[in-house]
Amino acid sequence: MSKKLWNIALVGATGVVGEQLLECLDEREFPVGELRCLERDKGVGKILEFQGKPVPVTALGPDSFGGVDIAFFCAGSSISREFCPVAVAAGAVCIDSSSAWRMDPEVPLVAPEVNPHRITDYWKKGIIAIPASSVTPLVTVLKPLHDVAPLKRIVVSTYQAVSGSGRNAIKELQSQVGELLNGRPVTSTVYPHQIAFNCIPQINSFDPDGSTGEERMLADETRKIMGAEVGVTATAVRVPVFYGHSESVNIETLSPLTAEAARNLLAAAPGVELVDDPGQGLYPLAVDAAGQDLVLVGRIRQDRSLENGLNLWVTADNIRNGGAVTSLRVAEILAGLLTTP
């Protein structure tokens, strides 16, 4: 019996996540029938390549989704809010990597290695939300620990690459580095301050309590995915790295969990690679995570200030792991569900 082919729409095909997803569709040999690459304005008319063949980027509109089975949304939240319902009405299931639907109680928020069972809830709105690229690696690492020693509290500081802000941010970092190395002043348009050779402790706008939208999102999405009443506090920092979000994670558990036990659990965890031999200079690095599908974890050690505390260092490619591969893994599981008798 021949494998079922799926008609795919890719919204935001020329963005950094969209381009990576197109590459991953080819690499992982997802059974694509028809492929439609869509953009709202910028990028329309561009020719992309898929499976060695040219694919034109066409304009996103109300008639873009007829006959589409799965629609990947890799554009901004405003486009997702407008066009996900249009795609669903045309018969597609939407997999959305923006923030538009993540906290909707009727939309499952899915990290494939953590809560894949929630994909079955797609029917409520026809939409599956993908977590933020800082949340997916965090919950992927914490889930196997939480299953053995339930989490009481999470303190996470994220050090996020500029690619999380899109292609213009990558260009801004490149430009600023060049200007500074040549003794010239820099201009900042994507970020409120110079990003080259600097760290900016602000991602998104500030809430009245002094937290940023990114920090609030980290806490809210982590609790929704983990399905636990765990305390979460976050600090989010933008750093001059092109690809790869890193996270310093401190956890407090309700029962004892040794660093050695945590290493053993994470060494066997799906989607995770243990890199933890500090004596040999081995620990997760953003440059090593770039281009990888796996979440790297290391620097696992007891927190001596707590009765049941651990510290960890987590790194993952925010574009490939955090957006493209996560979306595609959800599609692979969804495709299996839809073809099961």
Secondary structure, DSSP 8 states (H G I E B T S, - for coil): -----EEEEEETTTSHHHHHHHHHHHHTT--EEEEEEEESSTTTT-EEEETTEEEEEEE--TTTTTT-SEEEE-S-HHHHHHHHHHHHHTT-EEEE-SSSSTT-TTS-B--TTT-GGGGGGGGGTTEEE---TTHHHHHHHHHHHHHHS-EEEEEEEEEE-GGGG-HHHHHHHHHHHHHHHTT-----SSSSS--TT--BS-SS-B-TTS-BHHHHHHHHHHHHHHTS--EEEEEEEE-S-SS-EEEEEEEEESS---HHHHHHHHHTSTTEEE--BGGGTB---HHHHTT-SSEEEEEEEE-TTSTTEEEEEEEE-TTIIIIIIHHHHHHHHHHHHHH--
